[in-house]
Amino acid sequence: MPQHTPAPARICPACDGFAAVAITLGGRNHAGHLHTITAHCKTCQGTGTLPPARALLDTAATAAFTRG
């Protein structure tokens, strides 16, 4: 019997799936470690994926019909 394959994850177009990155601030501390900060993608809130298309359509339809 054939197996069903799950739908592929919807990769975020803003970050291409790399939702969190470490950015060096240029200096090192006394132990020699780099000072870094973590930046997260604002589009996907750091998940790397987007919600299913159905959820996006439901949200858009709700917003359109509640405006009046």
HTML snippet that shows the backbone in 3Dmol.js (N, CA, C, O; Angstrom):
<script src="https://3Dmol.org/build/3Dmol-min.js"></script>
<div id="view" style="width:600px;height:400px;position:relative"></div>
<script>
const pdb = `
ATOM      1  N   MET A   1       0.839  -1.178   0.000  1.00  0.00           N
ATOM      2  CA  MET A   1       0.000   0.000   0.000  1.00  0.00           C
ATOM      3  C   MET A   1       0.884   1.242   0.000  1.00  0.00           C
ATOM      4  O   MET A   1       1.898   1.287   0.698  1.00  0.00           O
ATOM      5  N   PRO A   2       0.509   2.233  -0.768  1.00  0.00           N
ATOM      6  CA  PRO A   2       1.323   3.452  -0.803  1.00  0.00           C
ATOM      7  C   PRO A   2       1.229   4.226   0.510  1.00  0.00           C
ATOM      8  O   PRO A   2       0.201   4.222   1.187  1.00  0.00           O
ATOM      9  N   GLN A   3       2.303   4.869   0.837  1.00  0.00           N
ATOM     10  CA  GLN A   3       2.348   5.689   2.045  1.00  0.00           C
ATOM     11  C   GLN A   3       2.052   7.136   1.674  1.00  0.00           C
ATOM     12  O   GLN A   3       2.477   7.620   0.625  1.00  0.00           O
ATOM     13  N   HIS A   4       1.335   7.803   2.527  1.00  0.00           N
ATOM     14  CA  HIS A   4       1.067   9.216   2.321  1.00  0.00           C
ATOM     15  C   HIS A   4       2.255  10.021   2.823  1.00  0.00           C
ATOM     16  O   HIS A   4       2.788   9.747   3.898  1.00  0.00           O
ATOM     17  N   THR A   5       2.659  10.992   2.062  1.00  0.00           N
ATOM     18  CA  THR A   5       3.748  11.857   2.496  1.00  0.00           C
ATOM     19  C   THR A   5       3.155  13.141   3.055  1.00  0.00           C
ATOM     20  O   THR A   5       2.248  13.717   2.455  1.00  0.00           O
ATOM     21  N   PRO A   6       3.655  13.591   4.189  1.00  0.00           N
ATOM     22  CA  PRO A   6       3.128  14.830   4.763  1.00  0.00           C
ATOM     23  C   PRO A   6       3.505  16.028   3.892  1.00  0.00           C
ATOM     24  O   PRO A   6       4.490  15.996   3.155  1.00  0.00           O
ATOM     25  N   ALA A   7       2.719  17.054   3.994  1.00  0.00           N
ATOM     26  CA  ALA A   7       3.001  18.278   3.248  1.00  0.00           C
ATOM     27  C   ALA A   7       4.305  18.887   3.751  1.00  0.00           C
ATOM     28  O   ALA A   7       4.570  18.862   4.953  1.00  0.00           O
ATOM     29  N   PRO A   8       5.118  19.429   2.860  1.00  0.00           N
ATOM     30  CA  PRO A   8       6.373  20.034   3.306  1.00  0.00           C
ATOM     31  C   PRO A   8       6.110  21.276   4.154  1.00  0.00           C
ATOM     32  O   PRO A   8       5.107  21.970   3.986  1.00  0.00           O
ATOM     33  N   ALA A   9       7.032  21.528   5.056  1.00  0.00           N
ATOM     34  CA  ALA A   9       6.904  22.713   5.913  1.00  0.00           C
ATOM     35  C   ALA A   9       7.009  23.964   5.055  1.00  0.00           C
ATOM     36  O   ALA A   9       7.773  24.001   4.091  1.00  0.00           O
ATOM     37  N   ARG A  10       6.252  24.972   5.404  1.00  0.00           N
ATOM     38  CA  ARG A  10       6.295  26.234   4.660  1.00  0.00           C
ATOM     39  C   ARG A  10       7.430  27.077   5.219  1.00  0.00           C
ATOM     40  O   ARG A  10       7.310  27.656   6.299  1.00  0.00           O
ATOM     41  N   ILE A  11       8.515  27.141   4.492  1.00  0.00           N
ATOM     42  CA  ILE A  11       9.699  27.883   4.916  1.00  0.00           C
ATOM     43  C   ILE A  11       9.416  29.383   4.826  1.00  0.00           C
ATOM     44  O   ILE A  11       8.818  29.862   3.863  1.00  0.00           O
ATOM     45  N   CYS A  12       9.850  30.099   5.833  1.00  0.00           N
ATOM     46  CA  CYS A  12       9.657  31.550   5.879  1.00  0.00           C
ATOM     47  C   CYS A  12      10.430  32.211   4.734  1.00  0.00           C
ATOM     48  O   CYS A  12      11.629  31.968   4.589  1.00  0.00           O
ATOM     49  N   PRO A  13       9.768  33.044   3.914  1.00  0.00           N
ATOM     50  CA  PRO A  13      10.474  33.688   2.804  1.00  0.00           C
ATOM     51  C   PRO A  13      11.429  34.799   3.242  1.00  0.00           C
ATOM     52  O   PRO A  13      12.331  35.171   2.491  1.00  0.00           O
ATOM     53  N   ALA A  14      11.241  35.319   4.426  1.00  0.00           N
ATOM     54  CA  ALA A  14      12.098  36.418   4.889  1.00  0.00           C
ATOM     55  C   ALA A  14      13.464  35.919   5.354  1.00  0.00           C
ATOM     56  O   ALA A  14      14.473  36.595   5.150  1.00  0.00           O
ATOM     57  N   CYS A  15      13.503  34.738   5.980  1.00  0.00           N
ATOM     58  CA  CYS A  15      14.768  34.248   6.534  1.00  0.00           C
ATOM     59  C   CYS A  15      15.222  32.927   5.915  1.00  0.00           C
ATOM     60  O   CYS A  15      16.284  32.418   6.272  1.00  0.00           O
ATOM     61  N   ASP A  16      14.442  32.365   4.998  1.00  0.00           N
ATOM     62  CA  ASP A  16      14.746  31.082   4.343  1.00  0.00           C
ATOM     63  C   ASP A  16      14.958  29.954   5.345  1.00  0.00           C
ATOM     64  O   ASP A  16      15.751  29.046   5.092  1.00  0.00           O
ATOM     65  N   GLY A  17      14.268  29.998   6.468  1.00  0.00           N
ATOM     66  CA  GLY A  17      14.348  28.934   7.457  1.00  0.00           C
ATOM     67  C   GLY A  17      15.412  29.136   8.522  1.00  0.00           C
ATOM     68  O   GLY A  17      15.442  28.400   9.509  1.00  0.00           O
ATOM     69  N   PHE A  18      16.280  30.113   8.343  1.00  0.00           N
ATOM     70  CA  PHE A  18      17.304  30.405   9.350  1.00  0.00           C
ATOM     71  C   PHE A  18      16.767  31.527  10.230  1.00  0.00           C
ATOM     72  O   PHE A  18      17.103  32.695  10.034  1.00  0.00           O
ATOM     73  N   ALA A  19      15.936  31.167  11.194  1.00  0.00           N
ATOM     74  CA  ALA A  19      15.152  32.139  11.939  1.00  0.00           C
ATOM     75  C   ALA A  19      15.928  32.879  13.022  1.00  0.00           C
ATOM     76  O   ALA A  19      15.552  33.990  13.395  1.00  0.00           O
ATOM     77  N   ALA A  20      16.990  32.291  13.526  1.00  0.00           N
ATOM     78  CA  ALA A  20      17.768  32.944  14.578  1.00  0.00           C
ATOM     79  C   ALA A  20      19.239  32.940  14.177  1.00  0.00           C
ATOM     80  O   ALA A  20      19.767  31.926  13.720  1.00  0.00           O
ATOM     81  N   VAL A  21      19.881  34.064  14.350  1.00  0.00           N
ATOM     82  CA  VAL A  21      21.302  34.172  14.024  1.00  0.00           C
ATOM     83  C   VAL A  21      22.033  34.821  15.190  1.00  0.00           C
ATOM     84  O   VAL A  21      21.455  35.604  15.944  1.00  0.00           O
ATOM     85  N   ALA A  22      23.308  34.487  15.327  1.00  0.00           N
ATOM     86  CA  ALA A  22      24.152  35.119  16.339  1.00  0.00           C
ATOM     87  C   ALA A  22      25.010  36.166  15.642  1.00  0.00           C
ATOM     88  O   ALA A  22      25.663  35.876  14.640  1.00  0.00           O
ATOM     89  N   ILE A  23      25.004  37.366  16.168  1.00  0.00           N
ATOM     90  CA  ILE A  23      25.758  38.473  15.585  1.00  0.00           C
ATOM     91  C   ILE A  23      26.853  38.869  16.568  1.00  0.00           C
ATOM     92  O   ILE A  23      26.580  39.148  17.736  1.00  0.00           O
ATOM     93  N   THR A  24      28.091  38.890  16.087  1.00  0.00           N
ATOM     94  CA  THR A  24      29.191  39.276  16.969  1.00  0.00           C
ATOM     95  C   THR A  24      29.242  40.793  17.075  1.00  0.00           C
ATOM     96  O   THR A  24      28.983  41.511  16.110  1.00  0.00           O
ATOM     97  N   LEU A  25      29.579  41.256  18.256  1.00  0.00           N
ATOM     98  CA  LEU A  25      29.645  42.688  18.514  1.00  0.00           C
ATOM     99  C   LEU A  25      31.059  43.233  18.338  1.00  0.00           C
ATOM    100  O   LEU A  25      31.289  44.429  18.520  1.00  0.00           O
ATOM    101  N   GLY A  26      32.002  42.370  17.988  1.00  0.00           N
ATOM    102  CA  GLY A  26      33.339  42.833  17.661  1.00  0.00           C
ATOM    103  C   GLY A  26      34.363  42.713  18.768  1.00  0.00           C
ATOM    104  O   GLY A  26      35.560  42.779  18.489  1.00  0.00           O
ATOM    105  N   GLY A  27      33.956  42.541  19.991  1.00  0.00           N
ATOM    106  CA  GLY A  27      34.924  42.462  21.075  1.00  0.00           C
ATOM    107  C   GLY A  27      34.958  41.088  21.715  1.00  0.00           C
ATOM    108  O   GLY A  27      34.107  40.239  21.452  1.00  0.00           O
ATOM    109  N   ARG A  28      35.948  40.888  22.552  1.00  0.00           N
ATOM    110  CA  ARG A  28      36.065  39.638  23.313  1.00  0.00           C
ATOM    111  C   ARG A  28      36.145  39.978  24.797  1.00  0.00           C
ATOM    112  O   ARG A  28      36.612  41.051  25.177  1.00  0.00           O
ATOM    113  N   ASN A  29      35.683  39.051  25.625  1.00  0.00           N
ATOM    114  CA  ASN A  29      35.771  39.274  27.064  1.00  0.00           C
ATOM    115  C   ASN A  29      37.126  38.788  27.579  1.00  0.00           C
ATOM    116  O   ASN A  29      37.967  38.358  26.789  1.00  0.00           O
ATOM    117  N   HIS A  30      37.342  38.851  28.875  1.00  0.00           N
ATOM    118  CA  HIS A  30      38.646  38.504  29.452  1.00  0.00           C
ATOM    119  C   HIS A  30      39.008  37.041  29.246  1.00  0.00           C
ATOM    120  O   HIS A  30      40.188  36.694  29.279  1.00  0.00           O
ATOM    121  N   ALA A  31      38.016  36.171  29.033  1.00  0.00           N
ATOM    122  CA  ALA A  31      38.279  34.750  28.803  1.00  0.00           C
ATOM    123  C   ALA A  31      38.495  34.443  27.319  1.00  0.00           C
ATOM    124  O   ALA A  31      38.805  33.305  26.966  1.00  0.00           O
ATOM    125  N   GLY A  32      38.335  35.438  26.451  1.00  0.00           N
ATOM    126  CA  GLY A  32      38.554  35.244  25.029  1.00  0.00           C
ATOM    127  C   GLY A  32      37.310  34.900  24.234  1.00  0.00           C
ATOM    128  O   GLY A  32      37.401  34.621  23.038  1.00  0.00           O
ATOM    129  N   HIS A  33      36.149  34.914  24.874  1.00  0.00           N
ATOM    130  CA  HIS A  33      34.903  34.601  24.178  1.00  0.00           C
ATOM    131  C   HIS A  33      34.374  35.836  23.449  1.00  0.00           C
ATOM    132  O   HIS A  33      34.502  36.962  23.929  1.00  0.00           O
ATOM    133  N   LEU A  34      33.772  35.597  22.271  1.00  0.00           N
ATOM    134  CA  LEU A  34      33.183  36.698  21.515  1.00  0.00           C
ATOM    135  C   LEU A  34      31.901  37.179  22.179  1.00  0.00           C
ATOM    136  O   LEU A  34      31.132  36.379  22.713  1.00  0.00           O
ATOM    137  N   HIS A  35      31.676  38.479  22.142  1.00  0.00           N
ATOM    138  CA  HIS A  35      30.408  39.043  22.590  1.00  0.00           C
ATOM    139  C   HIS A  35      29.432  38.901  21.431  1.00  0.00           C
ATOM    140  O   HIS A  35      29.688  39.407  20.338  1.00  0.00           O
ATOM    141  N   THR A  36      28.318  38.217  21.661  1.00  0.00           N
ATOM    142  CA  THR A  36      27.326  38.022  20.601  1.00  0.00           C
ATOM    143  C   THR A  36      25.933  38.370  21.107  1.00  0.00           C
ATOM    144  O   THR A  36      25.662  38.352  22.308  1.00  0.00           O
ATOM    145  N   ILE A  37      25.058  38.686  20.159  1.00  0.00           N
ATOM    146  CA  ILE A  37      23.639  38.850  20.452  1.00  0.00           C
ATOM    147  C   ILE A  37      22.878  37.938  19.497  1.00  0.00           C
ATOM    148  O   ILE A  37      23.390  37.583  18.435  1.00  0.00           O
ATOM    149  N   THR A  38      21.671  37.563  19.866  1.00  0.00           N
ATOM    150  CA  THR A  38      20.846  36.717  19.018  1.00  0.00           C
ATOM    151  C   THR A  38      19.744  37.563  18.407  1.00  0.00           C
ATOM    152  O   THR A  38      19.066  38.313  19.109  1.00  0.00           O
ATOM    153  N   ALA A  39      19.566  37.441  17.100  1.00  0.00           N
ATOM    154  CA  ALA A  39      18.505  38.157  16.395  1.00  0.00           C
ATOM    155  C   ALA A  39      17.535  37.138  15.806  1.00  0.00           C
ATOM    156  O   ALA A  39      17.953  36.152  15.199  1.00  0.00           O
ATOM    157  N   HIS A  40      16.242  37.381  15.988  1.00  0.00           N
ATOM    158  CA  HIS A  40      15.204  36.485  15.479  1.00  0.00           C
ATOM    159  C   HIS A  40      14.453  37.158  14.338  1.00  0.00           C
ATOM    160  O   HIS A  40      14.303  38.379  14.313  1.00  0.00           O
ATOM    161  N   CYS A  41      13.986  36.350  13.398  1.00  0.00           N
ATOM    162  CA  CYS A  41      13.213  36.853  12.259  1.00  0.00           C
ATOM    163  C   CYS A  41      11.884  37.407  12.760  1.00  0.00           C
ATOM    164  O   CYS A  41      11.186  36.754  13.535  1.00  0.00           O
ATOM    165  N   LYS A  42      11.536  38.622  12.313  1.00  0.00           N
ATOM    166  CA  LYS A  42      10.282  39.241  12.744  1.00  0.00           C
ATOM    167  C   LYS A  42       9.075  38.644  12.030  1.00  0.00           C
ATOM    168  O   LYS A  42       7.968  38.675  12.568  1.00  0.00           O
ATOM    169  N   THR A  43       9.267  38.099  10.827  1.00  0.00           N
ATOM    170  CA  THR A  43       8.154  37.549  10.063  1.00  0.00           C
ATOM    171  C   THR A  43       7.619  36.273  10.695  1.00  0.00           C
ATOM    172  O   THR A  43       6.408  36.110  10.839  1.00  0.00           O
ATOM    173  N   CYS A  44       8.517  35.365  11.075  1.00  0.00           N
ATOM    174  CA  CYS A  44       8.082  34.068  11.614  1.00  0.00           C
ATOM    175  C   CYS A  44       8.282  33.958  13.123  1.00  0.00           C
ATOM    176  O   CYS A  44       8.046  32.889  13.685  1.00  0.00           O
ATOM    177  N   GLN A  45       8.701  35.007  13.785  1.00  0.00           N
ATOM    178  CA  GLN A  45       8.955  35.041  15.226  1.00  0.00           C
ATOM    179  C   GLN A  45       9.961  33.974  15.670  1.00  0.00           C
ATOM    180  O   GLN A  45       9.838  33.424  16.764  1.00  0.00           O
ATOM    181  N   GLY A  46      10.944  33.684  14.832  1.00  0.00           N
ATOM    182  CA  GLY A  46      12.014  32.769  15.210  1.00  0.00           C
ATOM    183  C   GLY A  46      11.719  31.301  15.014  1.00  0.00           C
ATOM    184  O   GLY A  46      12.468  30.466  15.521  1.00  0.00           O
ATOM    185  N   THR A  47      10.654  30.943  14.295  1.00  0.00           N
ATOM    186  CA  THR A  47      10.354  29.527  14.083  1.00  0.00           C
ATOM    187  C   THR A  47      10.933  28.997  12.781  1.00  0.00           C
ATOM    188  O   THR A  47      11.209  27.801  12.684  1.00  0.00           O
ATOM    189  N   GLY A  48      11.125  29.842  11.778  1.00  0.00           N
ATOM    190  CA  GLY A  48      11.643  29.411  10.491  1.00  0.00           C
ATOM    191  C   GLY A  48      10.583  28.927   9.522  1.00  0.00           C
ATOM    192  O   GLY A  48      10.873  28.671   8.354  1.00  0.00           O
ATOM    193  N   THR A  49       9.350  28.801  10.004  1.00  0.00           N
ATOM    194  CA  THR A  49       8.257  28.340   9.147  1.00  0.00           C
ATOM    195  C   THR A  49       7.078  29.292   9.258  1.00  0.00           C
ATOM    196  O   THR A  49       7.016  30.123  10.164  1.00  0.00           O
ATOM    197  N   LEU A  50       6.160  29.162   8.344  1.00  0.00           N
ATOM    198  CA  LEU A  50       4.931  29.945   8.363  1.00  0.00           C
ATOM    199  C   LEU A  50       3.762  29.031   8.697  1.00  0.00           C
ATOM    200  O   LEU A  50       3.861  27.819   8.502  1.00  0.00           O
ATOM    201  N   PRO A  51       2.659  29.578   9.194  1.00  0.00           N
ATOM    202  CA  PRO A  51       1.493  28.738   9.450  1.00  0.00           C
ATOM    203  C   PRO A  51       0.935  28.203   8.132  1.00  0.00           C
ATOM    204  O   PRO A  51       1.232  28.757   7.073  1.00  0.00           O
ATOM    205  N   PRO A  52       0.131  27.135   8.176  1.00  0.00           N
ATOM    206  CA  PRO A  52      -0.472  26.607   6.952  1.00  0.00           C
ATOM    207  C   PRO A  52      -1.275  27.680   6.226  1.00  0.00           C
ATOM    208  O   PRO A  52      -1.775  28.618   6.846  1.00  0.00           O
ATOM    209  N   ALA A  53      -1.392  27.536   4.916  1.00  0.00           N
ATOM    210  CA  ALA A  53      -2.100  28.525   4.101  1.00  0.00           C
ATOM    211  C   ALA A  53      -3.535  28.704   4.573  1.00  0.00           C
ATOM    212  O   ALA A  53      -4.072  29.811   4.515  1.00  0.00           O
ATOM    213  N   ARG A  54      -4.158  27.636   5.037  1.00  0.00           N
ATOM    214  CA  ARG A  54      -5.544  27.724   5.504  1.00  0.00           C
ATOM    215  C   ARG A  54      -5.649  28.703   6.677  1.00  0.00           C
ATOM    216  O   ARG A  54      -6.595  29.489   6.738  1.00  0.00           O
ATOM    217  N   ALA A  55      -4.702  28.667   7.596  1.00  0.00           N
ATOM    218  CA  ALA A  55      -4.724  29.576   8.746  1.00  0.00           C
ATOM    219  C   ALA A  55      -4.560  31.024   8.292  1.00  0.00           C
ATOM    220  O   ALA A  55      -5.202  31.924   8.835  1.00  0.00           O
ATOM    221  N   LEU A  56      -3.705  31.250   7.302  1.00  0.00           N
ATOM    222  CA  LEU A  56      -3.520  32.610   6.792  1.00  0.00           C
ATOM    223  C   LEU A  56      -4.786  33.120   6.116  1.00  0.00           C
ATOM    224  O   LEU A  56      -5.160  34.282   6.281  1.00  0.00           O
ATOM    225  N   LEU A  57      -5.449  32.244   5.349  1.00  0.00           N
ATOM    226  CA  LEU A  57      -6.687  32.641   4.681  1.00  0.00           C
ATOM    227  C   LEU A  57      -7.797  32.917   5.686  1.00  0.00           C
ATOM    228  O   LEU A  57      -8.566  33.863   5.520  1.00  0.00           O
ATOM    229  N   ASP A  58      -7.885  32.089   6.734  1.00  0.00           N
ATOM    230  CA  ASP A  58      -8.902  32.309   7.763  1.00  0.00           C
ATOM    231  C   ASP A  58      -8.691  33.651   8.455  1.00  0.00           C
ATOM    232  O   ASP A  58      -9.651  34.378   8.710  1.00  0.00           O
ATOM    233  N   THR A  59      -7.438  33.979   8.758  1.00  0.00           N
ATOM    234  CA  THR A  59      -7.126  35.242   9.413  1.00  0.00           C
ATOM    235  C   THR A  59      -7.484  36.422   8.513  1.00  0.00           C
ATOM    236  O   THR A  59      -8.050  37.412   8.978  1.00  0.00           O
ATOM    237  N   ALA A  60      -7.154  36.319   7.227  1.00  0.00           N
ATOM    238  CA  ALA A  60      -7.457  37.401   6.289  1.00  0.00           C
ATOM    239  C   ALA A  60      -8.961  37.573   6.116  1.00  0.00           C
ATOM    240  O   ALA A  60      -9.455  38.699   6.055  1.00  0.00           O
ATOM    241  N   ALA A  61      -9.691  36.461   6.036  1.00  0.00           N
ATOM    242  CA  ALA A  61     -11.141  36.537   5.868  1.00  0.00           C
ATOM    243  C   ALA A  61     -11.796  37.140   7.102  1.00  0.00           C
ATOM    244  O   ALA A  61     -12.722  37.943   6.983  1.00  0.00           O
ATOM    245  N   THR A  62     -11.328  36.765   8.273  1.00  0.00           N
ATOM    246  CA  THR A  62     -11.880  37.309   9.508  1.00  0.00           C
ATOM    247  C   THR A  62     -11.650  38.816   9.570  1.00  0.00           C
ATOM    248  O   THR A  62     -12.548  39.567   9.949  1.00  0.00           O
ATOM    249  N   ALA A  63     -10.452  39.257   9.202  1.00  0.00           N
ATOM    250  CA  ALA A  63     -10.142  40.687   9.228  1.00  0.00           C
ATOM    251  C   ALA A  63     -10.991  41.452   8.218  1.00  0.00           C
ATOM    252  O   ALA A  63     -11.428  42.568   8.498  1.00  0.00           O
ATOM    253  N   ALA A  64     -11.227  40.866   7.051  1.00  0.00           N
ATOM    254  CA  ALA A  64     -11.997  41.550   6.007  1.00  0.00           C
ATOM    255  C   ALA A  64     -13.466  41.690   6.391  1.00  0.00           C
ATOM    256  O   ALA A  64     -14.083  42.718   6.111  1.00  0.00           O
ATOM    257  N   PHE A  65     -14.030  40.666   7.028  1.00  0.00           N
ATOM    258  CA  PHE A  65     -15.455  40.700   7.337  1.00  0.00           C
ATOM    259  C   PHE A  65     -15.776  41.433   8.636  1.00  0.00           C
ATOM    260  O   PHE A  65     -16.920  41.838   8.843  1.00  0.00           O
ATOM    261  N   THR A  66     -14.795  41.609   9.510  1.00  0.00           N
ATOM    262  CA  THR A  66     -15.062  42.328  10.758  1.00  0.00           C
ATOM    263  C   THR A  66     -14.932  43.836  10.587  1.00  0.00           C
ATOM    264  O   THR A  66     -15.364  44.591  11.458  1.00  0.00           O
ATOM    265  N   ARG A  67     -14.343  44.290   9.478  1.00  0.00           N
ATOM    266  CA  ARG A  67     -14.215  45.727   9.237  1.00  0.00           C
ATOM    267  C   ARG A  67     -15.559  46.367   8.928  1.00  0.00           C
ATOM    268  O   ARG A  67     -15.744  47.570   9.108  1.00  0.00           O
ATOM    269  N   GLY A  68     -16.479  45.564   8.469  1.00  0.00           N
ATOM    270  CA  GLY A  68     -17.790  46.117   8.352  1.00  0.00           C
ATOM    271  C   GLY A  68     -18.330  46.383   7.040  1.00  0.00           C
ATOM    272  O   GLY A  68     -19.459  46.860   6.922  1.00  0.00           O
TER     273      GLY A  68
END
`;
const viewer = $3Dmol.createViewer("view");
viewer.addModel(pdb, "pdb");
viewer.setStyle({}, {cartoon: {color: "spectrum"}});
viewer.zoomTo();
viewer.render();
</script>
